[in-house]
Structures are given as C-alpha cells and as structure tokens.
C-alpha cells in the first residue's frame, strides 16, 4: 500500500490548512486588512509593519453572478460571489457552492475547505463559500 501524502493548499499565499483559514495582510500603519496578501498595503502603500492575519470564516453575500458557460469539464451553472467578512472589513471572491435559485444578497455564508484535485496522489485543497443557515436554500 502506498503511503498517502498530506494535503496541501492550492495557494499557500491565500490559505493555510492548519488550522484551515484564509490569510489576509494586516497593516500596522493604517490598520487595513487586505485579501489576497501583497508585498504592500493596498490601502496606504506601506511596505513595513505588514503581517499575515487569519480571516474570519463567516461572512455575508455582497453580490453574485450565475455562470452558465464554462470550460470543458466544469459543471454549470455555478454561483460566483463576493463575500464581505465584516470582522476583517475585507471582501473575498469565490464560488458559492449551492443551487443558484435561492441565492440572495445578504445570505450568511461560511468558508469551507475541500479537496479540489489530486496532484500525483496528493490532495490539493481549495476553498468555497457555503450557506451558513441550515436548510437555507
């Protein structure tokens, strides 16, 4: 039996797996949090006093679109959404994994981490948002 490889983050500049969370950039100069991380503060331009910060896993749907055409191998329709993470005052774009019919602005959502593909036997983990409310859609 082949030993299984540990999962790895799809992009380790955007997320970590232990504990699973999205990663933003906190600026000590102006207090802004940005996502994704950059080499400078997107709010004030500072290049010093920057630190990685784990982002909240809960947010609110800001806006969305339903994608009905996609490259071969990608199931449609799917929902692409901007989610506000109020604690961090940041907005994140990702797929909202739910049926499009009941999606509404203001929907409470949470981050979910899952295997998106396998690379030579190693699980590659990405993130999506899912409705936070049980039975919301």
N, CA and C atoms as a LAMMPS dump frame, in Angstrom:
ITEM: TIMESTEP
0
ITEM: NUMBER OF ATOMS
411
ITEM: BOX BOUNDS ff ff ff
-5.0000000000000000e+02 5.0000000000000000e+02
-5.0000000000000000e+02 5.0000000000000000e+02
-5.0000000000000000e+02 5.0000000000000000e+02
ITEM: ATOMS id mol type element x y z
1 1 1 N 0.843 -1.185 0
2 1 2 C 0 0 0
3 1 3 C 0.888 1.248 0
4 2 1 N 0.573 2.178 -0.867
5 2 2 C 1.33 3.423 -0.977
6 2 3 C 0.93 4.372 0.144
7 3 1 N 1.907 4.933 0.851
8 3 2 C 1.543 5.891 1.902
9 3 3 C 0.865 7.11 1.286
10 4 1 N -0.163 7.586 1.969
11 4 2 C -0.875 8.751 1.438
12 4 3 C -0.097 10.023 1.765
13 5 1 N -0.144 10.938 0.824
14 5 2 C 0.54 12.215 1.004
15 5 3 C -0.38 13.173 1.746
16 6 1 N 0.179 14.049 2.567
17 6 2 C -0.665 15.02 3.276
18 6 3 C -1.236 16.038 2.295
19 7 1 N -2.414 16.567 2.581
20 7 2 C -2.982 17.584 1.698
21 7 3 C -2.124 18.843 1.691
22 8 1 N -2.208 19.579 0.592
23 8 2 C -1.519 20.866 0.51
24 8 3 C -2.507 21.916 0.024
25 9 1 N -2.244 23.148 0.397
26 9 2 C -3.102 24.266 -0.011
27 9 3 C -2.915 24.547 -1.498
28 10 1 N -4.012 24.864 -2.171
29 10 2 C -3.963 25.217 -3.578
30 10 3 C -3.038 26.408 -3.791
31 11 1 N -3.145 27.399 -2.896
32 11 2 C -2.26 28.573 -2.901
33 11 3 C -1.922 28.899 -1.456
34 12 1 N -0.677 28.678 -1.076
35 12 2 C -0.325 28.919 0.326
36 12 3 C -0.138 30.393 0.656
37 13 1 N -0.247 31.273 -0.339
38 13 2 C -0.247 32.707 -0.053
39 13 3 C -1.653 33.21 0.273
40 14 1 N -2.657 32.367 0.063
41 14 2 C -4.056 32.756 0.244
42 14 3 C -4.712 32.01 1.406
43 15 1 N -4.22 30.821 1.702
44 15 2 C -4.857 29.998 2.732
45 15 3 C -3.832 29.099 3.412
46 16 1 N -4.2 28.635 4.593
47 16 2 C -3.406 27.633 5.297
48 16 3 C -4.349 26.515 5.707
49 17 1 N -3.779 25.354 5.98
50 17 2 C -4.604 24.193 6.319
51 17 3 C -4.605 23.85 7.798
52 18 1 N -3.643 24.36 8.568
53 18 2 C -3.569 24.004 9.978
54 18 3 C -3.374 25.239 10.839
55 19 1 N -4.439 25.829 11.351
56 19 2 C -5.834 25.466 11.125
57 19 3 C -6.307 25.997 9.773
58 20 1 N -7.361 25.403 9.203
59 20 2 C -7.832 25.866 7.897
60 20 3 C -8.418 27.277 7.991
61 21 1 N -7.823 28.185 7.234
62 21 2 C -8.34 29.555 7.189
63 21 3 C -7.737 30.312 6.018
64 22 1 N -8.485 31.313 5.564
65 22 2 C -7.969 32.227 4.552
66 22 3 C -6.981 33.162 5.226
67 23 1 N -6.002 33.648 4.461
68 23 2 C -4.97 34.523 5.009
69 23 3 C -5.024 35.896 4.35
70 24 1 N -5.074 36.919 5.166
71 24 2 C -5.03 38.29 4.683
72 24 3 C -3.759 38.966 5.158
73 25 1 N -3.642 40.219 4.815
74 25 2 C -2.487 41.027 5.196
75 25 3 C -2.979 42.161 6.087
76 26 1 N -2.403 42.289 7.275
77 26 2 C -2.763 43.37 8.191
78 26 3 C -1.666 44.419 8.167
79 27 1 N -2.054 45.681 8.029
80 27 2 C -1.114 46.798 8.004
81 27 3 C -1.15 47.51 9.354
82 28 1 N -0.012 47.545 10.043
83 28 2 C 0.072 48.231 11.335
84 28 3 C 0.02 49.744 11.163
85 29 1 N 0.38 50.246 9.983
86 29 2 C 0.388 51.691 9.742
87 29 3 C -1.023 52.263 9.705
88 30 1 N -1.91 51.631 8.923
89 30 2 C -3.262 52.192 8.765
90 30 3 C -4.357 51.293 9.319
91 31 1 N -4.019 50.058 9.687
92 31 2 C -4.996 49.136 10.259
93 31 3 C -5.797 48.343 9.245
94 32 1 N -5.57 48.568 7.961
95 32 2 C -6.341 47.877 6.923
96 32 3 C -5.964 46.4 6.849
97 33 1 N -6.941 45.595 6.453
98 33 2 C -6.72 44.187 6.148
99 33 3 C -7.061 44.005 4.683
100 34 1 N -6.19 43.333 3.932
101 34 2 C -6.441 43.109 2.51
102 34 3 C -6.364 41.622 2.198
103 35 1 N -7.042 41.241 1.128
104 35 2 C -7.025 39.869 0.631
105 35 3 C -7.071 39.926 -0.874
106 36 1 N -6.192 39.212 -1.557
107 36 2 C -5.136 38.377 -1.007
108 36 3 C -3.962 39.211 -0.506
109 37 1 N -3.02 38.52 0.142
110 37 2 C -1.827 39.205 0.652
111 37 3 C -1.027 39.779 -0.51
112 38 1 N -0.351 40.885 -0.231
113 38 2 C 0.525 41.523 -1.215
114 38 3 C 1.825 41.902 -0.529
115 39 1 N 2.731 42.498 -1.278
116 39 2 C 4.002 42.948 -0.701
117 39 3 C 3.892 44.352 -0.125
118 40 1 N 2.715 44.965 -0.259
119 40 2 C 2.488 46.311 0.254
120 40 3 C 1.028 46.418 0.665
121 41 1 N 0.717 47.43 1.464
122 41 2 C -0.664 47.665 1.882
123 41 3 C -1.424 48.311 0.73
124 42 1 N -2.51 47.703 0.324
125 42 2 C -3.311 48.244 -0.775
126 42 3 C -4.018 49.537 -0.374
127 43 1 N -4.184 49.773 0.927
128 43 2 C -4.881 50.974 1.386
129 43 3 C -3.965 52.19 1.481
130 44 1 N -2.747 52.007 2.032
131 44 2 C -1.874 53.169 2.254
132 44 3 C -0.52 53.068 1.557
133 45 1 N -0.201 51.909 0.988
134 45 2 C 1.064 51.748 0.275
135 45 3 C 2.248 51.362 1.145
136 46 1 N 2.045 51.217 2.45
137 46 2 C 3.153 50.868 3.353
138 46 3 C 3.766 49.528 2.961
139 47 1 N 5.082 49.425 3.133
140 47 2 C 5.796 48.177 2.858
141 47 3 C 6.375 47.579 4.137
142 48 1 N 6.237 48.288 5.24
143 48 2 C 6.717 47.802 6.535
144 48 3 C 5.54 47.72 7.497
145 49 1 N 5.699 46.932 8.54
146 49 2 C 4.627 46.782 9.518
147 49 3 C 3.483 45.935 8.994
148 50 1 N 3.785 45.023 8.081
149 50 2 C 2.772 44.149 7.496
150 50 3 C 2.877 42.765 8.111
151 51 1 N 1.743 42.157 8.393
152 51 2 C 1.756 40.81 8.963
153 51 3 C 0.597 39.993 8.408
154 52 1 N 0.805 38.692 8.378
155 52 2 C -0.237 37.77 7.933
156 52 3 C -1.28 37.652 9.028
157 53 1 N -2.54 37.591 8.604
158 53 2 C -3.639 37.506 9.563
159 53 3 C -4.665 36.501 9.056
160 54 1 N -5.077 35.589 9.914
161 54 2 C -6.152 34.665 9.571
162 54 3 C -7.467 35.417 9.499
163 55 1 N -8.242 35.152 8.453
164 55 2 C -9.51 35.849 8.257
165 55 3 C -10.67 35.069 8.866
166 56 1 N -11.736 35.769 9.128
167 56 2 C -12.949 35.168 9.66
168 56 3 C -13.484 34.123 8.686
169 57 1 N -14.109 33.096 9.209
170 57 2 C -14.686 32.06 8.35
171 57 3 C -16.146 32.336 8.018
172 58 1 N -16.733 33.378 8.599
173 58 2 C -18.14 33.709 8.357
174 58 3 C -18.273 35.062 7.692
175 59 1 N -19.243 35.156 6.782
176 59 2 C -19.457 36.416 6.09
177 59 3 C -20.867 36.532 5.552
178 60 1 N -21.056 37.555 4.728
179 60 2 C -22.355 37.86 4.145
180 60 3 C -22.196 38.048 2.647
181 61 1 N -23.113 37.475 1.884
182 61 2 C -23.063 37.596 0.435
183 61 3 C -23.288 39.047 0.02
184 62 1 N -22.301 39.633 -0.646
185 62 2 C -22.374 41.024 -1.105
186 62 3 C -23.042 41.108 -2.472
187 63 1 N -22.581 40.301 -3.417
188 63 2 C -23.185 40.23 -4.749
189 63 3 C -22.757 38.918 -5.392
190 64 1 N -23.412 38.555 -6.489
191 64 2 C -23.109 37.277 -7.13
192 64 3 C -23.533 37.304 -8.587
193 65 1 N -23.026 36.331 -9.323
194 65 2 C -23.475 36.078 -10.684
195 65 3 C -23.579 34.572 -10.86
196 66 1 N -24.466 34.16 -11.74
197 66 2 C -24.605 32.744 -12.06
198 66 3 C -23.878 32.491 -13.372
199 67 1 N -22.891 31.628 -13.328
200 67 2 C -22.102 31.285 -14.51
201 67 3 C -22.785 30.12 -15.212
202 68 1 N -23.094 30.321 -16.49
203 68 2 C -23.81 29.294 -17.251
204 68 3 C -22.984 28.707 -18.386
205 69 1 N -21.821 29.28 -18.65
206 69 2 C -20.894 28.74 -19.644
207 69 3 C -19.533 28.624 -18.979
208 70 1 N -18.895 27.492 -19.202
209 70 2 C -17.596 27.256 -18.573
210 70 3 C -16.753 26.374 -19.482
211 71 1 N -15.47 26.296 -19.208
212 71 2 C -14.599 25.415 -19.996
213 71 3 C -15.044 23.957 -19.865
214 72 1 N -14.652 23.117 -20.813
215 72 2 C -14.989 21.693 -20.721
216 72 3 C -14.535 21.104 -19.385
217 73 1 N -15.387 20.259 -18.827
218 73 2 C -15.069 19.612 -17.562
219 73 3 C -15.574 20.352 -16.341
220 74 1 N -16.079 21.537 -16.52
221 74 2 C -16.605 22.337 -15.396
222 74 3 C -18.128 22.319 -15.455
223 75 1 N -18.765 21.852 -14.386
224 75 2 C -20.225 21.767 -14.346
225 75 3 C -20.844 23.154 -14.222
226 76 1 N -21.91 23.378 -14.945
227 76 2 C -22.665 24.63 -14.864
228 76 3 C -24.125 24.294 -14.594
229 77 1 N -24.901 25.204 -14.053
230 77 2 C -24.491 26.533 -13.605
231 77 3 C -23.817 26.466 -12.233
232 78 1 N -23.045 27.526 -11.935
233 78 2 C -22.491 27.677 -10.594
234 78 3 C -22.507 29.158 -10.236
235 79 1 N -22.418 29.42 -8.953
236 79 2 C -22.515 30.788 -8.442
237 79 3 C -21.121 31.291 -8.09
238 80 1 N -20.769 32.443 -8.632
239 80 2 C -19.526 33.13 -8.293
240 80 3 C -19.92 34.342 -7.459
241 81 1 N -19.303 34.511 -6.302
242 81 2 C -19.791 35.5 -5.341
243 81 3 C -18.679 36.345 -4.736
244 82 1 N -19.059 37.562 -4.354
245 82 2 C -18.244 38.399 -3.475
246 82 3 C -18.862 38.293 -2.091
247 83 1 N -18.026 37.997 -1.109
248 83 2 C -18.483 37.833 0.269
249 83 3 C -17.773 38.848 1.146
250 84 1 N -18.549 39.57 1.947
251 84 2 C -17.992 40.504 2.923
252 84 3 C -17.686 39.75 4.211
253 85 1 N -16.467 39.92 4.708
254 85 2 C -16.081 39.385 6.008
255 85 3 C -16.023 40.578 6.958
256 86 1 N -17.136 40.877 7.643
257 86 2 C -17.249 42.118 8.416
258 86 3 C -16.194 42.294 9.497
259 87 1 N -15.815 41.218 10.187
260 87 2 C -14.808 41.349 11.252
261 87 3 C -13.505 41.91 10.704
262 88 1 N -13.168 41.493 9.486
263 88 2 C -11.898 41.891 8.885
264 88 3 C -12.033 43.083 7.943
265 89 1 N -13.264 43.49 7.667
266 89 2 C -13.547 44.578 6.72
267 89 3 C -12.859 44.311 5.383
268 90 1 N -13.075 43.093 4.876
269 90 2 C -12.48 42.69 3.611
270 90 3 C -13.535 41.947 2.79
271 91 1 N -13.379 41.965 1.493
272 91 2 C -14.295 41.289 0.57
273 91 3 C -13.506 40.244 -0.215
274 92 1 N -14.061 39.033 -0.295
275 92 2 C -13.393 37.902 -0.933
276 92 3 C -14.28 37.364 -2.047
277 93 1 N -13.665 37.014 -3.182
278 93 2 C -14.414 36.409 -4.276
279 93 3 C -14.121 34.915 -4.318
280 94 1 N -15.165 34.118 -4.468
281 94 2 C -15.011 32.666 -4.589
282 94 3 C -16.331 32.075 -5.056
283 95 1 N -16.302 30.787 -5.348
284 95 2 C -17.532 30.093 -5.703
285 95 3 C -18.395 29.939 -4.46
286 96 1 N -19.7 30.113 -4.629
287 96 2 C -20.681 29.83 -3.583
288 96 3 C -21.306 28.499 -3.959
289 97 1 N -21.04 27.47 -3.184
290 97 2 C -21.463 26.122 -3.541
291 97 3 C -22.872 25.847 -3.043
292 98 1 N -23.832 26.241 -3.851
293 98 2 C -25.241 25.991 -3.576
294 98 3 C -26.008 26.185 -4.875
295 99 1 N -27.24 25.745 -4.91
296 99 2 C -28.075 25.929 -6.1
297 99 3 C -28.35 27.416 -6.303
298 100 1 N -28.28 27.9 -7.543
299 100 2 C -28.456 29.331 -7.802
300 100 3 C -29.851 29.869 -7.48
301 101 1 N -30.862 29.024 -7.512
302 101 2 C -32.247 29.504 -7.426
303 101 3 C -32.566 30.294 -6.163
304 102 1 N -32.011 29.912 -5.03
305 102 2 C -32.364 30.576 -3.782
306 102 3 C -31.335 31.558 -3.257
307 103 1 N -30.305 31.835 -4.045
308 103 2 C -29.247 32.74 -3.584
309 103 3 C -29.795 34.158 -3.497
310 104 1 N -29.425 34.861 -2.43
311 104 2 C -29.889 36.244 -2.255
312 104 3 C -28.785 37.077 -1.607
313 105 1 N -28.771 38.351 -1.933
314 105 2 C -27.845 39.287 -1.302
315 105 3 C -28.114 39.272 0.204
316 106 1 N -27.058 39.291 0.993
317 106 2 C -27.203 39.273 2.446
318 106 3 C -27.206 37.881 3.053
319 107 1 N -27.153 36.839 2.226
320 107 2 C -27.152 35.462 2.714
321 107 3 C -25.931 35.22 3.605
322 108 1 N -26.122 34.721 4.829
323 108 2 C -24.978 34.381 5.677
324 108 3 C -24.261 33.153 5.104
325 109 1 N -22.948 33.239 4.98
326 109 2 C -22.161 32.141 4.415
327 109 3 C -20.949 31.871 5.293
328 110 1 N -20.335 30.719 5.051
329 110 2 C -19.107 30.374 5.763
330 110 3 C -18.13 29.764 4.771
331 111 1 N -16.857 29.811 5.117
332 111 2 C -15.809 29.235 4.289
333 111 3 C -15.755 27.734 4.528
334 112 1 N -15.602 26.995 3.442
335 112 2 C -15.424 25.549 3.548
336 112 3 C -14.201 25.165 2.725
337 113 1 N -13.357 24.35 3.3
338 113 2 C -12.138 23.898 2.627
339 113 3 C -12.355 22.464 2.179
340 114 1 N -11.978 22.184 0.916
341 114 2 C -12.194 20.839 0.384
342 114 3 C -11.173 20.518 -0.692
343 115 1 N -11.009 19.233 -0.935
344 115 2 C -10.099 18.789 -1.988
345 115 3 C -10.681 19.18 -3.339
346 116 1 N -9.877 19.882 -4.142
347 116 2 C -10.335 20.322 -5.465
348 116 3 C -9.718 19.498 -6.593
349 117 1 N -8.605 18.835 -6.294
350 117 2 C -7.972 17.96 -7.29
351 117 3 C -6.886 17.145 -6.588
352 118 1 N -6.353 16.193 -7.341
353 118 2 C -5.231 15.386 -6.859
354 118 3 C -4.04 15.656 -7.765
355 119 1 N -2.865 15.873 -7.182
356 119 2 C -1.614 16.038 -7.928
357 119 3 C -0.684 14.896 -7.545
358 120 1 N -0.53 13.946 -8.438
359 120 2 C 0.343 12.794 -8.179
360 120 3 C 0.057 12.156 -6.825
361 121 1 N -1.224 11.941 -6.536
362 121 2 C -1.623 11.291 -5.303
363 121 3 C -1.721 12.192 -4.094
364 122 1 N -1.439 13.474 -4.261
365 122 2 C -1.524 14.414 -3.139
366 122 3 C -2.781 15.265 -3.274
367 123 1 N -3.646 15.273 -2.235
368 123 2 C -4.837 16.118 -2.289
369 123 3 C -4.454 17.601 -2.276
370 124 1 N -5.064 18.362 -3.17
371 124 2 C -4.871 19.81 -3.227
372 124 3 C -6.172 20.438 -2.74
373 125 1 N -6.076 21.248 -1.694
374 125 2 C -7.25 21.807 -1.029
375 125 3 C -7.452 23.259 -1.441
376 126 1 N -8.697 23.579 -1.778
377 126 2 C -9.097 24.943 -2.086
378 126 3 C -10.236 25.348 -1.165
379 127 1 N -10.869 26.47 -1.48
380 127 2 C -11.956 26.939 -0.626
381 127 3 C -13.144 27.383 -1.467
382 128 1 N -14.309 27.273 -0.868
383 128 2 C -15.557 27.783 -1.427
384 128 3 C -16.327 28.387 -0.259
385 129 1 N -17.389 29.088 -0.584
386 129 2 C -18.329 29.51 0.445
387 129 3 C -19.569 28.642 0.332
388 130 1 N -20.211 28.394 1.459
389 130 2 C -21.461 27.64 1.512
390 130 3 C -22.425 28.403 2.412
391 131 1 N -23.743 28.232 2.201
392 131 2 C -24.701 28.899 3.091
393 131 3 C -24.484 28.461 4.535
394 132 1 N -24.558 29.42 5.436
395 132 2 C -24.367 29.125 6.856
396 132 3 C -25.643 28.587 7.488
397 133 1 N -26.773 29.029 6.979
398 133 2 C -28.06 28.623 7.538
399 133 3 C -28.362 27.192 7.14
400 134 1 N -28.783 26.4 8.096
401 134 2 C -29.191 25.033 7.807
402 134 3 C -30.502 25.081 7.03
403 135 1 N -30.523 24.432 5.868
404 135 2 C -31.735 24.399 5.053
405 135 3 C -32.116 25.74 4.479
406 136 1 N -31.134 26.612 4.223
407 136 2 C -31.451 27.964 3.754
408 136 3 C -31.919 27.987 2.314
409 137 1 N -31.51 26.995 1.533
410 137 2 C -31.885 27.012 0.115
411 137 3 C -32.561 25.729 -0.266
